[in-house]
Amino acid sequence: MTPAVSEAWSRPALFWVDAVPEVGAVVLEGAEGRHAADVRRVRPGEVVLIGDGAGTRARARVTDVGRSTVTTTVLERRSEDEPRLRITLAQALVKGDRAELAVELATEAGVDAILPWRAERCVARWDDGVRGEKALARWRTTVREAAKQARRARVPDVAPPATTRDLAARDADAVLVLEATADTSLAEVTLPDRGELVLVVGPEGGVTDDERALLVGAGACEVRMGPGVLRTSTAAAVALGALGARTGRWR
C-alpha cells in the first residue's frame, strides 16, 4: 500500500486552513472550527488532517477543543505534486440540484479543474450579474466540500462560464467530447501522458451539430463510453473513472 492511500492519510477527517506549517500549532476557527468541534465532535488526542487545498496536507493531533474552535499540533506534513496529466471538465450548465451533483461527483472522481459550459441546449442560463455570480459560488462551494469529503490535497479550480467558441480556442493537449453515437470508444482512444485533457459533457438535450462541428474542427475527438446513455450529472464521474484507470493518474 502506498503512503498516498494509507489508512493514516485516508481515514481521519480533513479540515481546510489557509496555510499548513511544517511544525507547531494550528487552530481551526470559523466554519472549519464549528465543523470540527460541533459537527464532527473531535476530541483531544484524536488525529485529523488539515490541508490548504493547494497540495499540502498534514496529520495533526487535537490538543484542545473549545466553543467552535479546535487546536491541533502538526505531526507530519506532506506535499503532493500536480498530476502529469491534468483533466479539466467542461460541464454544461444544468438546472437545479443536478448541477451540484455533477460537480460533486466529478470532484470525488478526481477532476483537476471545472469549466462551466454555456452550451446551446442548456436549460439553465447564468447571466453576467448577481445571479450568475451566485450560481458560480454554489459550484465552488460544492467542489470545496466534495474535495474535503474525498480527503483530496487539492481543491479543483472552478472557472467563470465559457462558450463553445472558448472551448474550441482552448490550447489543450486533448479534448474529448462525450457523444453516445461516436464511432470511437473512450476505452480505445489515444490519450496524452501529460499536459491538459479537456472532457466535454453536454446538457440533457445533447450537443448540437453546430457545436460538434466547431469542437471537432478545432481538434476535439468524439468518444462514447458504452451502449447506454448517461445523464449529464453522472457522465463525467463515470468517464473520470475510466480515465483514471487508463492513465497513470491512479498509479
C-alpha positions in Angstrom: 0.0 0.0 0.0 1.4 3.4 -1.0 1.6 6.3 1.5 -0.9 8.3 -0.5 -3.7 5.8 0.2 -2.6 4.6 3.6 -5.1 4.5 6.5 -3.3 7.3 8.2 -4.0 9.6 5.3 -7.4 8.5 4.2 -9.4 7.8 7.3 -9.1 11.0 9.5 -11.4 13.9 8.8 -10.0 16.7 6.7 -10.3 20.4 7.5 -9.2 23.4 5.5 -6.8 26.0 6.7 -5.1 29.0 4.9 -1.6 27.5 5.3 -0.1 24.3 6.7 3.1 24.8 8.7 5.8 22.2 9.0 5.6 22.2 12.8 3.6 23.8 15.6 0.0 24.5 16.5 -2.8 25.1 14.0 -6.1 26.5 15.2 -9.4 25.6 13.4 -11.7 28.6 13.6 -14.8 29.9 11.8 -16.7 27.4 9.7 -14.0 24.8 9.9 -13.8 25.1 13.7 -17.5 24.7 14.0 -17.5 21.7 11.7 -14.7 20.1 13.7 -16.0 20.9 17.2 -19.7 20.9 16.8 -20.4 18.5 13.9 -17.6 16.0 13.9 -17.1 16.4 17.7 -13.4 15.7 17.6 -11.7 15.1 21.0 -8.2 15.8 22.4 -5.8 13.1 21.3 -7.7 12.4 18.1 -5.7 12.7 14.8 -7.2 14.8 12.0 -6.0 16.0 8.6 -5.5 19.7 7.8 -5.0 21.0 4.3 -4.6 24.2 2.3 -6.4 22.9 -0.8 -3.3 23.6 -2.9 -1.5 20.3 -2.5 -0.3 20.3 1.1 -1.8 18.3 3.9 -0.7 17.4 7.4 -1.6 14.9 10.1 -2.3 16.8 13.3 -3.2 15.7 16.8 -6.1 17.6 18.5 -4.8 19.2 21.7 -7.8 21.3 22.8 -11.4 21.7 21.8 -13.3 25.0 22.7 -16.5 26.6 21.6 -16.4 26.2 17.8 -12.6 26.1 17.9 -10.1 23.3 17.8 -6.4 23.5 18.4 -4.1 20.9 16.8 -0.4 20.2 16.6 1.3 19.1 13.4 2.7 15.6 13.4 3.7 15.1 9.8 3.3 17.3 6.7 3.2 16.1 3.1 3.0 18.0 -0.3 1.5 16.4 -3.4 2.6 17.3 -6.9 0.1 18.0 -9.6 -0.6 15.1 -11.9 1.4 15.0 -15.1 -1.9 14.8 -17.0 -4.5 17.3 -15.7 -8.1 16.8 -16.5 -10.4 19.8 -16.9 -14.2 19.1 -17.1 -16.2 21.3 -19.4 -19.6 20.7 -17.8 -22.7 22.0 -19.5 -24.9 24.1 -17.2 -27.6 22.1 -15.5 -30.7 23.3 -13.8 -31.4 22.6 -10.1 -29.7 20.1 -7.8 -28.2 18.1 -10.7 -25.7 20.8 -11.3 -24.2 20.5 -7.8 -24.4 16.7 -8.2 -22.4 16.8 -11.4 -19.5 18.8 -9.9 -19.6 17.0 -6.6 -19.2 13.5 -8.3 -16.6 14.8 -10.7 -14.6 16.2 -7.7 -14.8 13.0 -5.8 -13.7 11.1 -9.0 -10.5 13.3 -9.2 -11.1 16.1 -11.7 -8.5 18.9 -11.5 -10.5 21.8 -12.8 -14.1 22.6 -13.9 -15.2 24.9 -16.6 -19.0 25.7 -16.6 -20.1 25.5 -20.3 -22.8 27.6 -21.8 -24.0 25.0 -24.3 -26.8 25.9 -26.7 -29.3 23.4 -25.3 -28.7 24.3 -21.6 -31.9 25.0 -19.8 -30.0 26.8 -17.0 -28.8 30.2 -18.0 -26.1 32.1 -16.0 -26.3 35.8 -16.6 -23.3 38.1 -16.0 -24.8 39.7 -13.0 -25.6 38.7 -9.4 -27.5 35.5 -10.3 -24.6 34.2 -12.3 -22.2 35.0 -9.5 -24.3 33.2 -7.0 -24.5 30.1 -9.3 -20.8 30.1 -9.7 -20.3 30.4 -6.0 -22.5 27.4 -5.4 -20.4 25.3 -7.7 -17.2 26.4 -6.0 -18.7 25.7 -2.5 -19.8 22.3 -3.6 -16.4 21.4 -5.1 -14.6 22.5 -1.9 -16.9 20.4 0.3 -16.6 17.4 -2.1 -12.8 17.7 -2.0 -12.9 17.7 1.8 -15.1 14.6 1.8 -12.7 12.8 -0.6 -9.7 13.8 1.5 -8.1 15.4 -1.5 -5.0 17.5 -1.2 -6.1 19.9 -3.9 -9.4 21.7 -4.5 -10.3 21.8 -8.2 -10.5 25.3 -9.7 -13.9 26.4 -11.0 -13.5 29.0 -13.7 -16.1 31.5 -14.9 -18.5 30.1 -17.5 -17.3 29.6 -21.1 -18.9 29.5 -24.5 -18.4 26.8 -27.2 -16.0 29.1 -29.0 -14.0 29.4 -25.8 -13.7 25.7 -25.7 -12.7 25.4 -29.3 -10.0 28.0 -28.8 -8.5 26.4 -25.7 -4.9 25.3 -26.0 -5.3 21.8 -24.6 -3.3 18.6 -25.4 -6.5 16.7 -26.0 -10.3 17.4 -26.0 -12.7 14.6 -25.6 -16.4 15.2 -26.3 -18.7 12.6 -24.8 -21.2 11.6 -27.6 -23.3 8.4 -27.4 -23.2 8.0 -31.3 -19.4 8.4 -31.6 -17.5 5.7 -33.5 -14.6 5.8 -31.1 -14.8 4.3 -27.6 -13.3 6.0 -24.6 -11.6 2.7 -24.0 -9.6 2.8 -27.2 -8.9 6.5 -27.9 -5.3 7.6 -27.7 -4.6 9.7 -24.6 -1.7 12.1 -23.8 0.5 11.1 -20.9 1.0 14.8 -19.7 -0.4 18.2 -20.2 -4.2 19.0 -20.1 -7.1 16.9 -21.2 -10.5 18.6 -21.5 -13.5 16.4 -21.0 -16.7 17.9 -22.5 -20.0 16.8 -21.1 -23.1 18.2 -22.8 -26.6 19.1 -21.5 -29.5 16.7 -21.2 -30.6 17.7 -24.7 -27.2 16.8 -26.1 -24.5 18.7 -28.0 -25.9 20.3 -31.2 -24.5 19.5 -34.7 -23.0 23.1 -34.9 -21.3 22.7 -31.5 -19.9 19.3 -32.5 -18.6 20.6 -35.8 -16.9 23.6 -34.1 -15.2 21.4 -31.5 -14.2 18.6 -33.9 -12.9 21.2 -36.4 -10.7 22.6 -33.6 -9.2 19.1 -33.0 -11.6 17.6 -30.5 -12.4 13.8 -30.6 -15.9 12.5 -30.0 -16.0 9.4 -27.8 -18.6 7.1 -26.4 -18.5 5.3 -23.1 -20.7 2.3 -23.6 -24.0 1.1 -25.0 -26.1 3.2 -22.6 -26.7 6.9 -22.3 -25.8 8.6 -19.0 -27.3 11.7 -17.6 -25.2 14.8 -17.7 -25.0 14.8 -13.9 -23.2 11.4 -13.8 -21.4 11.1 -17.2 -18.3 13.0 -16.1 -17.8 10.9 -13.0 -18.0 7.6 -15.0 -15.6 9.0 -17.6 -13.2 10.2 -15.0 -13.1 6.7 -13.5 -12.2 5.2 -16.9 -9.6 7.9 -17.5 -8.1 7.3 -14.1 -7.7 3.6 -14.8 -6.3 4.2 -18.4 -3.7 6.8 -17.4 -1.1 7.0 -14.7 -3.4 9.1 -12.5 -4.4 6.2 -10.3 -1.0 4.6 -10.0 
